[in-house]
Amino acid sequence: MNLLEVQFSANPFVFQLVGHLLIAAFSVWVLLRKRPLTDGVFIVILVALTAYMRLPAFLFNHELDPDESQMLAQGLTLSINPVVYRSIDPTTGGPLTSYLLSGFAHLGFTLDFHLAHILSWVLTILGLLIGYFTAKALNLAATAQWALLPFISFISLAQYPDFIIFYSEITSILVLNASVYLLAHWNQKKGFQASELVIFGILLGMIPLCKLQALPMAFVIGVYACAQLFLYQRSKLLSHFLYLTLGFVGLWAVWCLFLAKNDVLDDFYTYYIEANLAYKDNLAGSVVKRSKFVNFFRLPWVIINKGCGFEWLLYPFMLLSLVAGLVIIIKKRIRNGISLDAYFWVMLGGYLLMANLAISRTGSFYEHYFHYLFLPFLLLFSLFLKHLPSQSKWVMVSTQLAFFVLFISNTVHNRPTNKFTSTPRPTDVIRAKIAHQILQYGKSGQYLAVWGWSCDLYVATQMPQGVNENHTTRSGLYHSYQKHYYQRYLRDLKRNQPAIFVDAVTPRTIWMDNPKKYGHHNYPELAEFIAQNYLLRAEVEGVKIYAHK
């Protein structure tokens, strides 16, 4: 049987019930055991359970969020023209994420939504496993598997698209987790190897190239690494610091030389550093303006109010945090001061606060930002369970229990329990019609330029970007850097001469949803270039398709 021919309805009751029962049985088995499972057995079962429940999403070859189309298009384009800021602008996502996807294209994978949803699962699991081995490095092996159970349930059972898509934070989370693992390793070893310090420096340098949003956590990690250099093997402080610096500076030297050689170093600074900060301030959408201080303290309420499923990780975390705090106060565990080992947990507390800042700073609170909380939640779960009464471990099944109650309730009330059905949605049918029409005048591998936020057309046609900015909100909407983006868009068109130009501004378009205001004809230089070099060939559902003369 071809796996791609498996069909899923909106209510695959038996399939989902089997998954719930298997996860429940596994959770109870792990909690009742006197000793943890071997790593191999535990990981194999974890992978099998989560893959089984994610199967509908794996087979769902349609866009779940505009961000994943944006990144897939960037990866596709880099696989043809590998110079970032000449071929693509990764915007806030970070260039290394786009390069990761281009690597899969070079390996022969088609950059479609099948791959995006599978890769999201693989990298999310990998990040959690790094967290698991970090807990073991901190002498929390007895509770690390218990602590992972809520995440197994969440990854398996969450239906909210932001936890299924290939999200832009994914590479930064992997690098952050690997960096924290090294900190935990040094925390127990009380010493360093030169190679480890160089690797750590490289990882620290990679973080801003993965996602600028991760810089607050990178700062905490970097400060604690320097503190460890001072606390452990102080006699070698200078040499160890030089090794760490070598990794960090070496990575950035190579990166800047690559950009300078291709004459895009200024573009990197302008568009990735300066313009992204201005973009966040000027194009925050319909977000209610509140101070960053207020947003910082609103995060728990926002998570609960959103009802996206992440609250079922937050509730057990809040409960165990409260109980652990009471135990510390009652037993006065810290009356004799803080040991060197405990400084790691001080760092992790700072990491959690910085993750809160990274999520809440702009006030948008996008759900996929919540992935930044996975690592601190996992490690603190492991710590709390070690020091609390053994009965507290049963809190770890509350996440699955909540999802199971929701599953039964939706089934009884005949509400959908699976958002990733095999039947295309109306919007998917429209996209397919538009892509089919585009391929009547162009072909995969030729350059495509889209005006308006419709990056799914690049993915559907497998046509690389003929312009740096693939969703054009920065070129089309007013903000302090609009002129820079718009002029670059025009330069890209003139340089690459895309085979197809698409005006995708319709009432369905994100942000640029008014053709009378944002259609390409409202921008004189752009309208003149298109009129001189392209012919209107078709119009599908309000989307205008132009072919090069």
Secondary structure as UniProt FT lines:
FT   HELIX           3..5
FT   HELIX           13..32
FT   HELIX           39..58
FT   HELIX           66..78
FT   TURN            79..80
FT   TURN            84..86
FT   HELIX           91..93
FT   HELIX           95..106
FT   TURN            107..108
FT   HELIX           113..137
FT   TURN            138..139
FT   HELIX           141..157
FT   HELIX           161..163
FT   TURN            168..169
FT   HELIX           170..189
FT   HELIX           194..210
FT   HELIX           212..214
FT   HELIX           215..231
FT   HELIX           234..236
FT   HELIX           237..261
FT   TURN            262..263
FT   HELIX           265..267
FT   HELIX           268..274
FT   HELIX           275..282
FT   TURN            285..286
FT   HELIX           292..306
FT   HELIX           311..331
FT   TURN            332..336
FT   TURN            340..342
FT   HELIX           343..360
FT   TURN            361..362
FT   HELIX           367..373
FT   HELIX           374..387
FT   HELIX           390..397
FT   HELIX           398..412
FT   TURN            413..414
FT   HELIX           426..438
FT   TURN            439..441
FT   TURN            444..445
FT   STRAND          448..451
FT   HELIX           456..461
FT   HELIX           473..476
FT   TURN            480..481
FT   HELIX           482..496
FT   STRAND          500..503
FT   TURN            507..508
FT   HELIX           515..518
FT   HELIX           520..522
FT   HELIX           524..533
FT   STRAND          534..540
FT   TURN            541..542
FT   STRAND          543..548
//
